[in-house]
Amino acid sequence: MASTTQFELALELIRPGDVIGLGTGRAAQAFLVELARKVQEGLEIRGVATSQRTEALARTLGIPLIELDEVETVDLTVDGADEIAPNLDLIKGLGGALIREKMVAAASRRFVVVAGPGKEFDRLGGRGVLPVEVVPFAVEHLRRRLLKMGFDSRPRMAKVGAEWFRRGLEGLFLTDNGNPLLEVAVTPDQLANPHEVQRQLHDLPGVVGTGLFLGMAQVALIGPNPVDSQESSAEIARVPSPDFANNYPLRILTAPGVDWDQFRARP
């Protein structure tokens, strides 16, 4: 196992003909590069992209794509995470693709997280930020409602010149759904009961969804980060295979009740 990366191990879970959910973010991009090599070698799969960024990269790499509307279920989704709790509850979506990521994960028979060092936390909230996608109408009003609940927040602003960021009114970052993203300040104590926080936030009119992915992931594969941190789809497409820092051991984490050997030997 010492010579295996988390991305290579995730590839071993794929069977010919599978529909694969393709995540968004740095770890997901590294997985796509490895998956594209297998496709070039003859592996027949179809991918469902969780963002326009991922879709563009997958097309550049030659990975065949379909829409989520075209299937009832996704066989396996491989995606990254911003925070991973011991029970594999997650915070995701700091890259702005949380709603589509959650929809694809919810449609998946199996959901595997691939991540590098620094993503594991004893409790959710360790990084202090929870992304929340909201409708464009009355964003400041919604922020005031959140503040009354004890959650300070700020709207994500678009990064000038970054190809995957789109600008809305007053320079707001907009998701692929055309919605603003609020960065809600949280602490581990505030997220001690993440299901209750999820319920409270979803009860607010105007909230589209949150970055809390609770009880969704079955396995997390934690390993070294790719040395390459290319950001543009074209640049990544030219990388035949990521190089990896090999001083971090690969670790396999499972959700409660999930046995790795049985999960790996899927019928």
Steps between C-alpha positions, in 0.01 A plus 500: 500500500801729552528568127126561452343846510147572613410572138632168374318319777176677408548382142499140622137546608383566143350228282460517120174669408474695826355848522749706701427824684789737434569736786632856504819635653869422512473140617220428254709645217787268587257206492371609158852495358547142624154398377573644155808279472281193563245619245778540245602141578150380418295527821139570405324731744273803487554800723259743664671834568425694817601838358571681177869496592498123533300464180753707306792301641334164435428593139858617451626170642268293281274364776149433359228692682127473554254712698362393835153519342595206278544245782312391809811429704873563489714194574786682671581862576857604578538849641711701740406666828593807699448334839464135597367399843582160655155365401555635144257786531639768272517867425530551125441772248759767574572484127140600434356177356321376813146463362595301192750298703230415752246408233742260329613353833138446607434312175802274553509141620848564637669825593877506554698802618859549386704752693846603603643591841331765710139410424428287809350665808379364832181702449355687205565873502875479542568727204240748620302533176180338376396584142130570451350561156216753496271658243606844369192673648555688830841357588560763770163425657596133516834587657316691774278197561809282532657746742194481725557123506859558612669455161704783354549476125640676198433455130774339294649748258614401150870471429594720209669304224422149628334315215244313708373800698208695363409845621156612602379835624763688697761234425329212685613148425218304338470123498429300185134539598530878487474541879717686752697304758512603864803406708346439841735520798463190718676338793510133601274585793241653266511184289483260794162392362548542124164345412321768704708776339418356160129504584511857630680629193274314258198650677614850401320613182766587246749231600556262209729261685798467731842339486408250772513149350371287784487120488578496128860379461581135565878512452774763514840435345761732649841520338769733372414813311600522134813711471347666195229752587407602147184707485395527138332216318739530207805479724369199688419324174867518405609321818520127421484402866541705819817465701436436867685585816572153634566582863135472608350153555178400330215454748156346451217635715152350503167626626332316788374162384707494180755221452775595255557149367131452427473849352799436277364164381176648377267235353 
